[in-house]
Amino acid sequence: MFLGIFIGKFRGTGPSENSEELCPSEYSEENVPRYIPRNGVPRYIPRNGVPRYIPRNGVPRYIPRNMSLGGIPLGLSNCSALLNNLEHEIPSELASLSSLVLLSLRRNALTGKLPASFGNLTSLERLDLAYNRMEGEIHESMSRLTKIKFLRLAKKKFSGVFPPAIYNLSSLLFLSIPTNSFSGQLRPDVDLLFPNIQVLFLGGNAFKGQIPSSLANITSLREFDIAACDMTGSIPLSFGRLHNLEILGFSIRI
């Protein structure tokens, strides 16, 4: 099952001239349907904190908590809401969607911290929260996402040392966390932690120290960027062994 909400400016109720095209719901005002029909989100939703009418170009900018468990089916496996103006914090109840495989909320206006309860999304394979306004450290519960392959947290205000929880995600193929406020040094055994990673974007943070030469052991690496950090030293000679490398971005303080 897939839920997609793309390119809108979600706020308020829909214009009155569209209302005659809306279909009435068969559910009571306190009973949001547990399952969403195959053909999409119901065009009429009762007054229980969710706007009565949904305009054609989207849904409300604010994600009410009752939408997390009432309007969204618990069996949902794919959820995307891209290029909207969704605001406020991500409801922690979203973590109850245990079958969720893909969650993409990229390019919205979400704030707050990444909910610790996200560690319960153990079926998750792809998480994209880039280009929002979220902040804080990455909770250790994220280390339970052992199936995740794609993680993008670009251009936010996340902080702290390189998240230990992410080091435990050996299933990662794509990791993009540039333009945050992460700090500290990269672990020298990064090749053992991300043995199959193909894309690794770390630039625009406050990482220090030398670039681990062990990165050269990750033969699957195709794209690596650590520009605009505070790295020192030189480019490891061992990088000559990265025969699959296509993109390489550096800026090292000599």
C-alpha angles and dihedrals in degrees: 000000000000131000117192129179112176139181104347141130099228118199141125128341128326124263115274093237089068096048097089089062093056120103118228118241122240090215129094122250092259096044114073109188114265092215128044116223118254092249093062144271114341109262091222121051124182123249102266100122094304118097113265094234130036114211119226093251096057155300133286119306090228116067106220115215092237088065090062095066107009108045099027114069115239089229092061111135104175126039126172129172106169132174097006132118099250108165143193127034125324107260109250088219088073086080089071089077093095093174094056111130100166128033119173121173096156122159101016132116099256117155139188129049131318103267114252087221089071085086086076092067091091093158092057115124101165128036121174119177098150124146100025132114100253121138146177133066127318109257118239090236088077087077087077092070091095095158097053117123103167124046123168122175098156126160101010135115099260112147145180131074119320098300110263088207090063091051087064094057099093091162092070118124096167125034121172119172104146127148097028130111100259114147143180130065130307114249115255092228094058090128090064093046096051103026096160103032116139103178123036118174114178103147127130096038133107098257115151138191129045129325107258110251088210088078085081088069091065096089092178092064111121103161127030128170129174099153123145094029128115098254121151136200125039140303107280112252088221088073086083087079093064095098094166094053112122104163125037124175123184141162112174127182107228 
